[in-house]
Amino acid sequence: MRRFEGKTAIATGASRGIGLAIAEGARVVITGRTKDTPDQAAAVLGGPAHVLGVAWCPACRPRHAGHHA
């Protein structure tokens, strides 16, 4: 289902899973928690024709049990 066909969106969490599936068909800026996953998602979504930009944020990674900042 390409419900966002022809639309432009910022898709947080669109580097994999449900977010990636939702982003299909749209022109998007996608984000992820590691550098590789948004780049891989950009390729899946059709590259520069569909992906306006990618961003990743290592500080957004979930904390593991026992890890304190």
CHARMM-style PDB file with segment names, atoms N, HN, CA, C and O in Angstrom:
ATOM      1  N   MET     1       0.852  -1.171   0.000  1.00  0.00      PROA
ATOM      2  CA  MET     1       0.000   0.000   0.000  1.00  0.00      PROA
ATOM      3  C   MET     1       0.899   1.235   0.000  1.00  0.00      PROA
ATOM      4  O   MET     1       1.729   1.397   0.894  1.00  0.00      PROA
ATOM      5  N   ARG     2       0.744   2.075  -0.962  1.00  0.00      PROA
ATOM      6  HN  ARG     2       0.070   1.943  -1.688  1.00  0.00      PROA
ATOM      7  CA  ARG     2       1.538   3.291  -1.092  1.00  0.00      PROA
ATOM      8  C   ARG     2       0.658   4.495  -0.806  1.00  0.00      PROA
ATOM      9  O   ARG     2       0.358   5.277  -1.708  1.00  0.00      PROA
ATOM     10  N   ARG     3       0.252   4.642   0.415  1.00  0.00      PROA
ATOM     11  HN  ARG     3       0.495   4.006   1.148  1.00  0.00      PROA
ATOM     12  CA  ARG     3      -0.702   5.688   0.772  1.00  0.00      PROA
ATOM     13  C   ARG     3      -0.117   7.089   0.688  1.00  0.00      PROA
ATOM     14  O   ARG     3      -0.863   8.069   0.682  1.00  0.00      PROA
ATOM     15  N   PHE     4       1.223   7.202   0.623  1.00  0.00      PROA
ATOM     16  HN  PHE     4       1.829   6.406   0.628  1.00  0.00      PROA
ATOM     17  CA  PHE     4       1.851   8.509   0.552  1.00  0.00      PROA
ATOM     18  C   PHE     4       2.450   8.787  -0.819  1.00  0.00      PROA
ATOM     19  O   PHE     4       3.324   9.643  -0.950  1.00  0.00      PROA
ATOM     20  N   GLU     5       1.996   8.084  -1.827  1.00  0.00      PROA
ATOM     21  HN  GLU     5       1.286   7.388  -1.721  1.00  0.00      PROA
ATOM     22  CA  GLU     5       2.450   8.288  -3.203  1.00  0.00      PROA
ATOM     23  C   GLU     5       2.311   9.750  -3.583  1.00  0.00      PROA
ATOM     24  O   GLU     5       1.230  10.326  -3.457  1.00  0.00      PROA
ATOM     25  N   GLY     6       3.402  10.358  -4.051  1.00  0.00      PROA
ATOM     26  HN  GLY     6       4.280   9.891  -4.153  1.00  0.00      PROA
ATOM     27  CA  GLY     6       3.375  11.748  -4.474  1.00  0.00      PROA
ATOM     28  C   GLY     6       3.480  12.759  -3.354  1.00  0.00      PROA
ATOM     29  O   GLY     6       3.463  13.962  -3.616  1.00  0.00      PROA
ATOM     30  N   LYS     7       3.587  12.312  -2.118  1.00  0.00      PROA
ATOM     31  HN  LYS     7       3.601  11.335  -1.905  1.00  0.00      PROA
ATOM     32  CA  LYS     7       3.694  13.207  -0.961  1.00  0.00      PROA
ATOM     33  C   LYS     7       5.158  13.331  -0.541  1.00  0.00      PROA
ATOM     34  O   LYS     7       5.984  12.492  -0.900  1.00  0.00      PROA
ATOM     35  N   THR     8       5.473  14.374   0.215  1.00  0.00      PROA
ATOM     36  HN  THR     8       4.802  15.056   0.506  1.00  0.00      PROA
ATOM     37  CA  THR     8       6.797  14.560   0.797  1.00  0.00      PROA
ATOM     38  C   THR     8       6.645  14.536   2.307  1.00  0.00      PROA
ATOM     39  O   THR     8       5.737  15.160   2.856  1.00  0.00      PROA
ATOM     40  N   ALA     9       7.547  13.807   2.988  1.00  0.00      PROA
ATOM     41  HN  ALA     9       8.285  13.300   2.542  1.00  0.00      PROA
ATOM     42  CA  ALA     9       7.412  13.643   4.435  1.00  0.00      PROA
ATOM     43  C   ALA     9       8.762  13.491   5.108  1.00  0.00      PROA
ATOM     44  O   ALA     9       9.740  13.078   4.486  1.00  0.00      PROA
ATOM     45  N   ILE    10       8.801  13.827   6.379  1.00  0.00      PROA
ATOM     46  HN  ILE    10       8.006  14.163   6.884  1.00  0.00      PROA
ATOM     47  CA  ILE    10       9.923  13.466   7.241  1.00  0.00      PROA
ATOM     48  C   ILE    10       9.471  12.208   7.951  1.00  0.00      PROA
ATOM     49  O   ILE    10       8.467  12.217   8.664  1.00  0.00      PROA
ATOM     50  N   ALA    11      10.200  11.134   7.762  1.00  0.00      PROA
ATOM     51  HN  ALA    11      11.015  11.126   7.183  1.00  0.00      PROA
ATOM     52  CA  ALA    11       9.798   9.852   8.323  1.00  0.00      PROA
ATOM     53  C   ALA    11      10.801   9.408   9.378  1.00  0.00      PROA
ATOM     54  O   ALA    11      11.851   8.857   9.048  1.00  0.00      PROA
ATOM     55  N   THR    12      10.479   9.646  10.641  1.00  0.00      PROA
ATOM     56  HN  THR    12       9.626  10.094  10.909  1.00  0.00      PROA
ATOM     57  CA  THR    12      11.364   9.194  11.712  1.00  0.00      PROA
ATOM     58  C   THR    12      11.174   7.697  11.894  1.00  0.00      PROA
ATOM     59  O   THR    12      10.051   7.196  11.848  1.00  0.00      PROA
ATOM     60  N   GLY    13      12.248   7.004  12.097  1.00  0.00      PROA
ATOM     61  HN  GLY    13      13.161   7.411  12.135  1.00  0.00      PROA
ATOM     62  CA  GLY    13      12.167   5.556  12.253  1.00  0.00      PROA
ATOM     63  C   GLY    13      11.875   4.839  10.950  1.00  0.00      PROA
ATOM     64  O   GLY    13      11.390   3.707  10.972  1.00  0.00      PROA
ATOM     65  N   ALA    14      12.155   5.461   9.820  1.00  0.00      PROA
ATOM     66  HN  ALA    14      12.548   6.380   9.803  1.00  0.00      PROA
ATOM     67  CA  ALA    14      11.853   4.851   8.527  1.00  0.00      PROA
ATOM     68  C   ALA    14      13.020   4.071   7.954  1.00  0.00      PROA
ATOM     69  O   ALA    14      13.011   3.717   6.775  1.00  0.00      PROA
ATOM     70  N   SER    15      14.022   3.801   8.773  1.00  0.00      PROA
ATOM     71  HN  SER    15      14.029   4.089   9.731  1.00  0.00      PROA
ATOM     72  CA  SER    15      15.176   3.093   8.251  1.00  0.00      PROA
ATOM     73  C   SER    15      14.960   1.579   8.189  1.00  0.00      PROA
ATOM     74  O   SER    15      15.753   0.860   7.580  1.00  0.00      PROA
ATOM     75  N   ARG    16      13.883   1.098   8.821  1.00  0.00      PROA
ATOM     76  HN  ARG    16      13.239   1.681   9.315  1.00  0.00      PROA
ATOM     77  CA  ARG    16      13.580  -0.335   8.758  1.00  0.00      PROA
ATOM     78  C   ARG    16      12.168  -0.587   9.280  1.00  0.00      PROA
ATOM     79  O   ARG    16      11.510   0.313   9.803  1.00  0.00      PROA
ATOM     80  N   GLY    17      11.730  -1.802   9.130  1.00  0.00      PROA
ATOM     81  HN  GLY    17      12.264  -2.533   8.705  1.00  0.00      PROA
ATOM     82  CA  GLY    17      10.449  -2.230   9.694  1.00  0.00      PROA
ATOM     83  C   GLY    17       9.234  -1.471   9.196  1.00  0.00      PROA
ATOM     84  O   GLY    17       9.127  -1.143   8.015  1.00  0.00      PROA
ATOM     85  N   ILE    18       8.329  -1.199  10.110  1.00  0.00      PROA
ATOM     86  HN  ILE    18       8.416  -1.466  11.070  1.00  0.00      PROA
ATOM     87  CA  ILE    18       7.064  -0.544   9.772  1.00  0.00      PROA
ATOM     88  C   ILE    18       7.304   0.851   9.196  1.00  0.00      PROA
ATOM     89  O   ILE    18       6.652   1.242   8.227  1.00  0.00      PROA
ATOM     90  N   GLY    19       8.232   1.600   9.785  1.00  0.00      PROA
ATOM     91  HN  GLY    19       8.761   1.283  10.572  1.00  0.00      PROA
ATOM     92  CA  GLY    19       8.529   2.944   9.285  1.00  0.00      PROA
ATOM     93  C   GLY    19       8.964   2.926   7.834  1.00  0.00      PROA
ATOM     94  O   GLY    19       8.543   3.772   7.046  1.00  0.00      PROA
ATOM     95  N   LEU    20       9.806   1.965   7.475  1.00  0.00      PROA
ATOM     96  HN  LEU    20      10.148   1.277   8.115  1.00  0.00      PROA
ATOM     97  CA  LEU    20      10.260   1.828   6.094  1.00  0.00      PROA
ATOM     98  C   LEU    20       9.095   1.488   5.176  1.00  0.00      PROA
ATOM     99  O   LEU    20       8.978   2.050   4.087  1.00  0.00      PROA
ATOM    100  N   ALA    21       8.243   0.585   5.602  1.00  0.00      PROA
ATOM    101  HN  ALA    21       8.338   0.128   6.487  1.00  0.00      PROA
ATOM    102  CA  ALA    21       7.092   0.199   4.791  1.00  0.00      PROA
ATOM    103  C   ALA    21       6.147   1.376   4.571  1.00  0.00      PROA
ATOM    104  O   ALA    21       5.606   1.539   3.477  1.00  0.00      PROA
ATOM    105  N   ILE    22       5.948   2.186   5.588  1.00  0.00      PROA
ATOM    106  HN  ILE    22       6.387   2.053   6.477  1.00  0.00      PROA
ATOM    107  CA  ILE    22       5.071   3.345   5.462  1.00  0.00      PROA
ATOM    108  C   ILE    22       5.659   4.384   4.512  1.00  0.00      PROA
ATOM    109  O   ILE    22       4.924   5.045   3.778  1.00  0.00      PROA
ATOM    110  N   ALA    23       6.990   4.529   4.527  1.00  0.00      PROA
ATOM    111  HN  ALA    23       7.587   3.992   5.124  1.00  0.00      PROA
ATOM    112  CA  ALA    23       7.657   5.543   3.704  1.00  0.00      PROA
ATOM    113  C   ALA    23       7.643   5.227   2.214  1.00  0.00      PROA
ATOM    114  O   ALA    23       7.886   6.120   1.402  1.00  0.00      PROA
ATOM    115  N   GLU    24       7.368   3.993   1.833  1.00  0.00      PROA
ATOM    116  HN  GLU    24       7.171   3.268   2.493  1.00  0.00      PROA
ATOM    117  CA  GLU    24       7.373   3.627   0.422  1.00  0.00      PROA
ATOM    118  C   GLU    24       6.374   4.469  -0.357  1.00  0.00      PROA
ATOM    119  O   GLU    24       5.218   4.625   0.038  1.00  0.00      PROA
ATOM    120  N   GLY    25       6.849   5.003  -1.468  1.00  0.00      PROA
ATOM    121  HN  GLY    25       7.788   4.875  -1.789  1.00  0.00      PROA
ATOM    122  CA  GLY    25       5.985   5.798  -2.333  1.00  0.00      PROA
ATOM    123  C   GLY    25       6.113   7.290  -2.108  1.00  0.00      PROA
ATOM    124  O   GLY    25       5.810   8.076  -3.006  1.00  0.00      PROA
ATOM    125  N   ALA    26       6.556   7.699  -0.932  1.00  0.00      PROA
ATOM    126  HN  ALA    26       6.803   7.061  -0.203  1.00  0.00      PROA
ATOM    127  CA  ALA    26       6.694   9.121  -0.631  1.00  0.00      PROA
ATOM    128  C   ALA    26       8.114   9.593  -0.953  1.00  0.00      PROA
ATOM    129  O   ALA    26       9.038   8.783  -1.031  1.00  0.00      PROA
ATOM    130  N   ARG    27       8.278  10.882  -1.135  1.00  0.00      PROA
ATOM    131  HN  ARG    27       7.527  11.539  -1.071  1.00  0.00      PROA
ATOM    132  CA  ARG    27       9.609  11.494  -1.150  1.00  0.00      PROA
ATOM    133  C   ARG    27       9.884  11.819   0.304  1.00  0.00      PROA
ATOM    134  O   ARG    27       9.113  12.544   0.934  1.00  0.00      PROA
ATOM    135  N   VAL    28      10.964  11.297   0.840  1.00  0.00      PROA
ATOM    136  HN  VAL    28      11.590  10.708   0.328  1.00  0.00      PROA
ATOM    137  CA  VAL    28      11.160  11.369   2.283  1.00  0.00      PROA
ATOM    138  C   VAL    28      12.550  11.841   2.698  1.00  0.00      PROA
ATOM    139  O   VAL    28      13.518  11.756   1.942  1.00  0.00      PROA
ATOM    140  N   VAL    29      12.606  12.335   3.914  1.00  0.00      PROA
ATOM    141  HN  VAL    29      11.819  12.404   4.528  1.00  0.00      PROA
ATOM    142  CA  VAL    29      13.832  12.477   4.685  1.00  0.00      PROA
ATOM    143  C   VAL    29      13.686  11.424   5.768  1.00  0.00      PROA
ATOM    144  O   VAL    29      12.712  11.438   6.520  1.00  0.00      PROA
ATOM    145  N   ILE    30      14.643  10.512   5.854  1.00  0.00      PROA
ATOM    146  HN  ILE    30      15.434  10.501   5.243  1.00  0.00      PROA
ATOM    147  CA  ILE    30      14.525   9.427   6.821  1.00  0.00      PROA
ATOM    148  C   ILE    30      15.593   9.544   7.899  1.00  0.00      PROA
ATOM    149  O   ILE    30      16.666  10.105   7.677  1.00  0.00      PROA
ATOM    150  N   THR    31      15.278   9.005   9.065  1.00  0.00      PROA
ATOM    151  HN  THR    31      14.406   8.550   9.246  1.00  0.00      PROA
ATOM    152  CA  THR    31      16.218   9.027  10.182  1.00  0.00      PROA
ATOM    153  C   THR    31      16.419   7.620  10.718  1.00  0.00      PROA
ATOM    154  O   THR    31      15.609   6.722  10.489  1.00  0.00      PROA
ATOM    155  N   GLY    32      17.515   7.456  11.434  1.00  0.00      PROA
ATOM    156  HN  GLY    32      18.173   8.186  11.619  1.00  0.00      PROA
ATOM    157  CA  GLY    32      17.800   6.184  12.074  1.00  0.00      PROA
ATOM    158  C   GLY    32      18.776   6.387  13.212  1.00  0.00      PROA
ATOM    159  O   GLY    32      19.294   7.486  13.410  1.00  0.00      PROA
ATOM    160  N   ARG    33      19.027   5.317  13.964  1.00  0.00      PROA
ATOM    161  HN  ARG    33      18.606   4.425  13.803  1.00  0.00      PROA
ATOM    162  CA  ARG    33      19.925   5.411  15.115  1.00  0.00      PROA
ATOM    163  C   ARG    33      21.360   5.059  14.774  1.00  0.00      PROA
ATOM    164  O   ARG    33      22.263   5.319  15.570  1.00  0.00      PROA
ATOM    165  N   THR    34      21.588   4.472  13.607  1.00  0.00      PROA
ATOM    166  HN  THR    34      20.854   4.262  12.960  1.00  0.00      PROA
ATOM    167  CA  THR    34      22.947   4.186  13.157  1.00  0.00      PROA
ATOM    168  C   THR    34      23.107   4.719  11.748  1.00  0.00      PROA
ATOM    169  O   THR    34      22.114   4.952  11.059  1.00  0.00      PROA
ATOM    170  N   LYS    35      24.336   4.917  11.310  1.00  0.00      PROA
ATOM    171  HN  LYS    35      25.143   4.728  11.870  1.00  0.00      PROA
ATOM    172  CA  LYS    35      24.579   5.488   9.985  1.00  0.00      PROA
ATOM    173  C   LYS    35      24.161   4.547   8.860  1.00  0.00      PROA
ATOM    174  O   LYS    35      23.643   5.003   7.841  1.00  0.00      PROA
ATOM    175  N   ASP    36      24.372   3.262   9.023  1.00  0.00      PROA
ATOM    176  HN  ASP    36      24.793   2.891   9.851  1.00  0.00      PROA
ATOM    177  CA  ASP    36      24.132   2.311   7.940  1.00  0.00      PROA
ATOM    178  C   ASP    36      22.664   2.103   7.601  1.00  0.00      PROA
ATOM    179  O   ASP    36      22.319   1.995   6.425  1.00  0.00      PROA
ATOM    180  N   THR    37      21.801   2.046   8.591  1.00  0.00      PROA
ATOM    181  HN  THR    37      22.081   2.134   9.547  1.00  0.00      PROA
ATOM    182  CA  THR    37      20.410   1.703   8.287  1.00  0.00      PROA
ATOM    183  C   THR    37      19.696   2.758   7.450  1.00  0.00      PROA
ATOM    184  O   THR    37      18.965   2.370   6.538  1.00  0.00      PROA
ATOM    185  N   PRO    38      19.849   4.070   7.687  1.00  0.00      PROA
ATOM    186  CA  PRO    38      19.193   5.027   6.778  1.00  0.00      PROA
ATOM    187  C   PRO    38      19.749   4.951   5.361  1.00  0.00      PROA
ATOM    188  O   PRO    38      18.995   5.104   4.400  1.00  0.00      PROA
ATOM    189  N   ASP    39      21.050   4.719   5.212  1.00  0.00      PROA
ATOM    190  HN  ASP    39      21.662   4.595   5.993  1.00  0.00      PROA
ATOM    191  CA  ASP    39      21.636   4.591   3.879  1.00  0.00      PROA
ATOM    192  C   ASP    39      21.067   3.376   3.149  1.00  0.00      PROA
ATOM    193  O   ASP    39      20.764   3.451   1.959  1.00  0.00      PROA
ATOM    194  N   GLN    40      20.924   2.265   3.856  1.00  0.00      PROA
ATOM    195  HN  GLN    40      21.170   2.204   4.823  1.00  0.00      PROA
ATOM    196  CA  GLN    40      20.348   1.064   3.257  1.00  0.00      PROA
ATOM    197  C   GLN    40      18.888   1.296   2.894  1.00  0.00      PROA
ATOM    198  O   GLN    40      18.436   0.872   1.830  1.00  0.00      PROA
ATOM    199  N   ALA    41      18.153   1.963   3.766  1.00  0.00      PROA
ATOM    200  HN  ALA    41      18.520   2.308   4.630  1.00  0.00      PROA
ATOM    201  CA  ALA    41      16.746   2.259   3.495  1.00  0.00      PROA
ATOM    202  C   ALA    41      16.618   3.160   2.280  1.00  0.00      PROA
ATOM    203  O   ALA    41      15.704   2.984   1.475  1.00  0.00      PROA
ATOM    204  N   ALA    42      17.522   4.124   2.135  1.00  0.00      PROA
ATOM    205  HN  ALA    42      18.265   4.267   2.789  1.00  0.00      PROA
ATOM    206  CA  ALA    42      17.486   5.021   0.977  1.00  0.00      PROA
ATOM    207  C   ALA    42      17.599   4.224  -0.318  1.00  0.00      PROA
ATOM    208  O   ALA    42      16.907   4.521  -1.291  1.00  0.00      PROA
ATOM    209  N   ALA    43      18.460   3.224  -0.334  1.00  0.00      PROA
ATOM    210  HN  ALA    43      19.022   2.983   0.457  1.00  0.00      PROA
ATOM    211  CA  ALA    43      18.602   2.386  -1.520  1.00  0.00      PROA
ATOM    212  C   ALA    43      17.314   1.605  -1.800  1.00  0.00      PROA
ATOM    213  O   ALA    43      16.885   1.494  -2.949  1.00  0.00      PROA
ATOM    214  N   VAL    44      16.707   1.067  -0.746  1.00  0.00      PROA
ATOM    215  HN  VAL    44      17.056   1.157   0.187  1.00  0.00      PROA
ATOM    216  CA  VAL    44      15.463   0.302  -0.890  1.00  0.00      PROA
ATOM    217  C   VAL    44      14.333   1.188  -1.422  1.00  0.00      PROA
ATOM    218  O   VAL    44      13.515   0.748  -2.230  1.00  0.00      PROA
ATOM    219  N   LEU    45      14.300   2.427  -0.963  1.00  0.00      PROA
ATOM    220  HN  LEU    45      14.965   2.785  -0.306  1.00  0.00      PROA
ATOM    221  CA  LEU    45      13.221   3.347  -1.345  1.00  0.00      PROA
ATOM    222  C   LEU    45      13.408   3.973  -2.723  1.00  0.00      PROA
ATOM    223  O   LEU    45      12.512   4.664  -3.207  1.00  0.00      PROA
ATOM    224  N   GLY    46      14.540   3.748  -3.358  1.00  0.00      PROA
ATOM    225  HN  GLY    46      15.268   3.186  -2.965  1.00  0.00      PROA
ATOM    226  CA  GLY    46      14.720   4.243  -4.714  1.00  0.00      PROA
ATOM    227  C   GLY    46      15.784   5.316  -4.869  1.00  0.00      PROA
ATOM    228  O   GLY    46      15.864   5.959  -5.915  1.00  0.00      PROA
ATOM    229  N   GLY    47      16.601   5.519  -3.844  1.00  0.00      PROA
ATOM    230  HN  GLY    47      16.536   4.996  -2.994  1.00  0.00      PROA
ATOM    231  CA  GLY    47      17.705   6.467  -3.943  1.00  0.00      PROA
ATOM    232  C   GLY    47      17.266   7.914  -4.016  1.00  0.00      PROA
ATOM    233  O   GLY    47      16.187   8.262  -3.538  1.00  0.00      PROA
ATOM    234  N   PRO    48      18.107   8.775  -4.623  1.00  0.00      PROA
ATOM    235  CA  PRO    48      17.869  10.221  -4.623  1.00  0.00      PROA
ATOM    236  C   PRO    48      16.538  10.672  -5.236  1.00  0.00      PROA
ATOM    237  O   PRO    48      16.050  11.757  -4.920  1.00  0.00      PROA
ATOM    238  N   ALA    49      15.964   9.866  -6.088  1.00  0.00      PROA
ATOM    239  HN  ALA    49      16.360   8.984  -6.344  1.00  0.00      PROA
ATOM    240  CA  ALA    49      14.677  10.245  -6.671  1.00  0.00      PROA
ATOM    241  C   ALA    49      13.560  10.266  -5.636  1.00  0.00      PROA
ATOM    242  O   ALA    49      12.565  10.970  -5.804  1.00  0.00      PROA
ATOM    243  N   HSD    50      13.726   9.492  -4.561  1.00  0.00      PROA
ATOM    244  HN  HSD    50      14.535   8.920  -4.424  1.00  0.00      PROA
ATOM    245  CA  HSD    50      12.684   9.395  -3.537  1.00  0.00      PROA
ATOM    246  C   HSD    50      13.141   9.825  -2.151  1.00  0.00      PROA
ATOM    247  O   HSD    50      12.320  10.153  -1.294  1.00  0.00      PROA
ATOM    248  N   VAL    51      14.453   9.822  -1.934  1.00  0.00      PROA
ATOM    249  HN  VAL    51      15.119   9.555  -2.631  1.00  0.00      PROA
ATOM    250  CA  VAL    51      14.976  10.158  -0.613  1.00  0.00      PROA
ATOM    251  C   VAL    51      15.704  11.492  -0.697  1.00  0.00      PROA
ATOM    252  O   VAL    51      16.749  11.603  -1.338  1.00  0.00      PROA
ATOM    253  N   LEU    52      15.150  12.484  -0.051  1.00  0.00      PROA
ATOM    254  HN  LEU    52      14.301  12.393   0.470  1.00  0.00      PROA
ATOM    255  CA  LEU    52      15.705  13.828  -0.080  1.00  0.00      PROA
ATOM    256  C   LEU    52      16.874  13.984   0.870  1.00  0.00      PROA
ATOM    257  O   LEU    52      17.707  14.870   0.681  1.00  0.00      PROA
ATOM    258  N   GLY    53      16.953  13.141   1.891  1.00  0.00      PROA
ATOM    259  HN  GLY    53      16.276  12.421   2.045  1.00  0.00      PROA
ATOM    260  CA  GLY    53      18.047  13.198   2.844  1.00  0.00      PROA
ATOM    261  C   GLY    53      17.947  12.096   3.867  1.00  0.00      PROA
ATOM    262  O   GLY    53      16.881  11.522   4.088  1.00  0.00      PROA
ATOM    263  N   VAL    54      19.075  11.807   4.489  1.00  0.00      PROA
ATOM    264  HN  VAL    54      19.941  12.273   4.309  1.00  0.00      PROA
ATOM    265  CA  VAL    54      19.107  10.833   5.574  1.00  0.00      PROA
ATOM    266  C   VAL    54      19.824  11.457   6.763  1.00  0.00      PROA
ATOM    267  O   VAL    54      20.721  12.284   6.596  1.00  0.00      PROA
ATOM    268  N   ALA    55      19.429  11.063   7.939  1.00  0.00      PROA
ATOM    269  HN  ALA    55      18.701  10.392   8.075  1.00  0.00      PROA
ATOM    270  CA  ALA    55      20.065  11.554   9.161  1.00  0.00      PROA
ATOM    271  C   ALA    55      20.142  10.403  10.153  1.00  0.00      PROA
ATOM    272  O   ALA    55      19.282   9.523  10.180  1.00  0.00      PROA
ATOM    273  N   TRP    56      21.177  10.430  10.955  1.00  0.00      PROA
ATOM    274  HN  TRP    56      21.876  11.145  10.933  1.00  0.00      PROA
ATOM    275  CA  TRP    56      21.291   9.421  12.008  1.00  0.00      PROA
ATOM    276  C   TRP    56      21.796  10.102  13.260  1.00  0.00      PROA
ATOM    277  O   TRP    56      22.485  11.121  13.203  1.00  0.00      PROA
ATOM    278  N   CYS    57      21.445   9.527  14.381  1.00  0.00      PROA
ATOM    279  HN  CYS    57      20.885   8.699  14.428  1.00  0.00      PROA
ATOM    280  CA  CYS    57      21.747  10.153  15.661  1.00  0.00      PROA
ATOM    281  C   CYS    57      22.227   9.088  16.643  1.00  0.00      PROA
ATOM    282  O   CYS    57      21.409   8.390  17.243  1.00  0.00      PROA
ATOM    283  N   PRO    58      23.559   8.952  16.816  1.00  0.00      PROA
ATOM    284  CA  PRO    58      24.037   7.936  17.745  1.00  0.00      PROA
ATOM    285  C   PRO    58      23.588   8.171  19.185  1.00  0.00      PROA
ATOM    286  O   PRO    58      23.505   7.221  19.964  1.00  0.00      PROA
ATOM    287  N   ALA    59      23.298   9.406  19.550  1.00  0.00      PROA
ATOM    288  HN  ALA    59      23.365  10.178  18.917  1.00  0.00      PROA
ATOM    289  CA  ALA    59      22.827   9.699  20.904  1.00  0.00      PROA
ATOM    290  C   ALA    59      21.411   9.189  21.129  1.00  0.00      PROA
ATOM    291  O   ALA    59      20.960   9.106  22.271  1.00  0.00      PROA
ATOM    292  N   CYS    60      20.704   8.848  20.056  1.00  0.00      PROA
ATOM    293  HN  CYS    60      21.070   8.916  19.128  1.00  0.00      PROA
ATOM    294  CA  CYS    60      19.317   8.377  20.163  1.00  0.00      PROA
ATOM    295  C   CYS    60      19.227   6.876  20.389  1.00  0.00      PROA
ATOM    296  O   CYS    60      18.126   6.334  20.489  1.00  0.00      PROA
ATOM    297  N   ARG    61      20.356   6.201  20.470  1.00  0.00      PROA
ATOM    298  HN  ARG    61      21.250   6.642  20.389  1.00  0.00      PROA
ATOM    299  CA  ARG    61      20.331   4.749  20.683  1.00  0.00      PROA
ATOM    300  C   ARG    61      19.800   4.452  22.069  1.00  0.00      PROA
ATOM    301  O   ARG    61      20.114   5.173  23.016  1.00  0.00      PROA
ATOM    302  N   PRO    62      19.002   3.406  22.207  1.00  0.00      PROA
ATOM    303  CA  PRO    62      18.463   3.077  23.528  1.00  0.00      PROA
ATOM    304  C   PRO    62      19.573   2.648  24.479  1.00  0.00      PROA
ATOM    305  O   PRO    62      20.560   2.041  24.064  1.00  0.00      PROA
ATOM    306  N   ARG    63      19.405   2.960  25.722  1.00  0.00      PROA
ATOM    307  HN  ARG    63      18.603   3.453  26.059  1.00  0.00      PROA
ATOM    308  CA  ARG    63      20.367   2.541  26.738  1.00  0.00      PROA
ATOM    309  C   ARG    63      20.143   1.084  27.080  1.00  0.00      PROA
ATOM    310  O   ARG    63      19.008   0.611  27.149  1.00  0.00      PROA
ATOM    311  N   HSD    64      21.226   0.391  27.288  1.00  0.00      PROA
ATOM    312  HN  HSD    64      22.148   0.775  27.231  1.00  0.00      PROA
ATOM    313  CA  HSD    64      21.139  -1.019  27.686  1.00  0.00      PROA
ATOM    314  C   HSD    64      21.067  -1.098  29.215  1.00  0.00      PROA
ATOM    315  O   HSD    64      21.544  -0.206  29.916  1.00  0.00      PROA
ATOM    316  N   ALA    65      20.483  -2.146  29.702  1.00  0.00      PROA
ATOM    317  HN  ALA    65      20.095  -2.871  29.133  1.00  0.00      PROA
ATOM    318  CA  ALA    65      20.384  -2.343  31.144  1.00  0.00      PROA
ATOM    319  C   ALA    65      21.765  -2.276  31.774  1.00  0.00      PROA
ATOM    320  O   ALA    65      22.702  -2.910  31.287  1.00  0.00      PROA
ATOM    321  N   GLY    66      21.895  -1.532  32.828  1.00  0.00      PROA
ATOM    322  HN  GLY    66      21.134  -1.017  33.223  1.00  0.00      PROA
ATOM    323  CA  GLY    66      23.152  -1.413  33.513  1.00  0.00      PROA
ATOM    324  C   GLY    66      24.065  -0.331  32.972  1.00  0.00      PROA
ATOM    325  O   GLY    66      25.119  -0.064  33.549  1.00  0.00      PROA
ATOM    326  N   HSD    67      23.674   0.298  31.865  1.00  0.00      PROA
ATOM    327  HN  HSD    67      22.818   0.081  31.396  1.00  0.00      PROA
ATOM    328  CA  HSD    67      24.496   1.366  31.267  1.00  0.00      PROA
ATOM    329  C   HSD    67      23.984   2.714  31.755  1.00  0.00      PROA
ATOM    330  O   HSD    67      22.791   3.004  31.657  1.00  0.00      PROA
ATOM    331  N   HSD    68      24.854   3.508  32.263  1.00  0.00      PROA
ATOM    332  HN  HSD    68      25.823   3.272  32.342  1.00  0.00      PROA
ATOM    333  CA  HSD    68      24.476   4.840  32.729  1.00  0.00      PROA
ATOM    334  C   HSD    68      25.324   5.868  32.036  1.00  0.00      PROA
ATOM    335  O   HSD    68      26.532   5.683  31.889  1.00  0.00      PROA
ATOM    336  N   ALA    69      24.708   6.957  31.603  1.00  0.00      PROA
ATOM    337  HN  ALA    69      23.727   7.107  31.723  1.00  0.00      PROA
ATOM    338  CA  ALA    69      25.437   8.026  30.919  1.00  0.00      PROA
ATOM    339  C   ALA    69      26.137   8.915  31.913  1.00  0.00      PROA
ATOM    340  OT1 ALA    69      26.803   9.874  31.523  1.00  0.00      PROA
TER     341      ALA     69
END
